Amino acid sequence: MRDKPTPRHDLPARRLTETRKVTTRDGHTVHLSVGFDPHEDGRPREVFYSAGFKSGSALEFQIQDSCVLISLLLQHGFRPEQISKSLARVELPDGGLSYASTTGLIADELVSSTR
């Protein structure tokens, strides 16, 4: 028997959205739009890819799909911290850890928006 998914948190048609410029480890600039829940101050509930990769490229489609999947998780009650900690990490030269993919970049950006 399957567990029922948590209900989707529907967002109002008008809500605060903020577009951000983020940089990947290899120097690409990506623009993401983050939509916030008007009833929970500062809680991101959706993320959209705005620009940064060549139109029609595999990287553009990959980041768009990542945004859709992360948005679905957010709207079903997951917090950015839960998503981010579940994704792959790579060790940095200084001994710290960082995201391993563009999906991790998006999740990390959402974590930074809730601080």
C-alpha positions as CSV (number, residue, x, y, z in Angstrom):
1,M,0.0,0.0,0.0
2,R,1.4,3.4,-1.0
3,D,1.3,6.4,1.4
4,K,-0.7,9.3,0.2
5,P,1.4,12.4,-0.8
6,T,1.0,15.5,1.3
7,P,-1.4,17.9,-0.3
8,R,0.1,20.5,-2.6
9,H,0.2,24.0,-1.1
10,D,-1.5,26.2,-3.7
11,L,-0.1,29.7,-4.1
12,P,-2.2,32.8,-4.9
13,A,-1.9,34.3,-8.4
14,R,-0.1,37.4,-7.0
15,R,2.9,36.8,-4.8
16,L,6.4,38.2,-4.1
17,T,8.9,37.0,-6.6
18,E,12.6,37.9,-6.6
19,T,15.0,37.3,-9.5
20,R,18.6,36.4,-8.5
21,K,21.8,36.1,-10.3
22,V,23.9,33.1,-9.2
23,T,27.2,31.8,-10.4
24,T,28.1,28.2,-10.9
25,R,31.5,26.9,-9.8
26,D,32.7,26.9,-13.4
27,G,31.7,30.6,-13.8
28,H,28.4,30.4,-15.6
29,T,25.9,33.1,-14.6
30,V,22.3,31.8,-14.1
31,H,19.2,33.9,-13.3
32,L,16.6,32.3,-11.1
33,S,13.2,33.7,-10.0
34,V,12.1,32.6,-6.5
35,G,8.4,32.9,-5.5
36,F,7.6,33.3,-1.8
37,D,4.6,32.2,0.2
38,P,2.7,35.4,1.3
39,H,1.4,33.6,4.4
40,E,4.8,32.4,5.6
41,D,7.2,35.3,5.6
42,G,10.4,34.5,3.6
43,R,9.5,30.9,2.7
44,P,10.3,30.0,-0.9
45,R,7.6,27.9,-2.5
46,E,8.7,27.9,-6.2
47,V,11.7,28.6,-8.3
48,F,12.0,29.3,-12.1
49,Y,14.9,29.4,-14.4
50,S,15.0,32.9,-16.1
51,A,18.2,33.0,-18.1
52,G,21.9,32.0,-18.3
53,F,22.4,29.0,-20.7
54,K,22.1,28.9,-24.4
55,S,18.5,28.7,-25.5
56,G,17.5,25.2,-26.4
57,S,20.6,23.7,-24.9
58,A,20.7,20.5,-22.8
59,L,21.9,22.6,-19.8
60,E,18.9,25.0,-20.1
61,F,16.5,22.0,-20.1
62,Q,18.3,20.4,-17.2
63,I,18.1,23.5,-15.0
64,Q,14.4,24.1,-16.0
65,D,13.6,20.5,-15.0
66,S,15.5,20.9,-11.7
67,C,13.4,24.0,-10.9
68,V,10.2,22.2,-11.6
69,L,11.1,19.3,-9.3
70,I,12.3,21.6,-6.5
71,S,9.2,23.7,-6.8
72,L,7.0,20.5,-6.5
73,L,8.9,19.5,-3.4
74,L,8.5,23.0,-1.9
75,Q,4.8,23.0,-2.6
76,H,4.4,19.6,-1.0
77,G,5.9,20.9,2.3
78,F,9.6,20.3,2.0
79,R,11.9,23.0,3.2
80,P,14.9,24.2,1.2
81,E,17.2,22.8,3.9
82,Q,15.7,19.3,3.6
83,I,16.2,19.3,-0.2
84,S,19.7,20.7,-0.1
85,K,21.1,18.3,2.5
86,S,19.8,15.3,0.4
87,L,21.8,16.3,-2.7
88,A,25.4,15.3,-3.7
89,R,28.3,17.4,-2.4
90,V,31.9,17.8,-3.5
91,E,34.8,18.7,-1.3
92,L,36.4,22.1,-1.9
93,P,40.2,22.8,-1.7
94,D,39.6,24.6,1.6
95,G,38.0,21.4,3.1
96,G,34.5,22.8,2.9
97,L,31.6,21.2,0.9
98,S,29.7,22.6,-2.0
99,Y,26.9,21.5,-4.4
100,A,27.8,19.0,-7.0
101,S,25.2,19.9,-9.7
102,T,23.0,22.7,-10.9
103,T,20.2,21.2,-8.9
104,G,22.3,21.6,-5.7
105,L,23.1,25.2,-6.7
106,I,19.4,26.0,-6.9
107,A,18.7,24.3,-3.5
108,D,21.6,26.1,-1.9
109,E,20.3,29.4,-3.2
110,L,16.9,28.7,-1.7
111,V,18.5,27.9,1.7
112,S,20.4,31.2,1.6
113,S,17.1,33.0,1.0
114,T,15.6,31.7,4.2
115,R,18.4,32.9,6.5
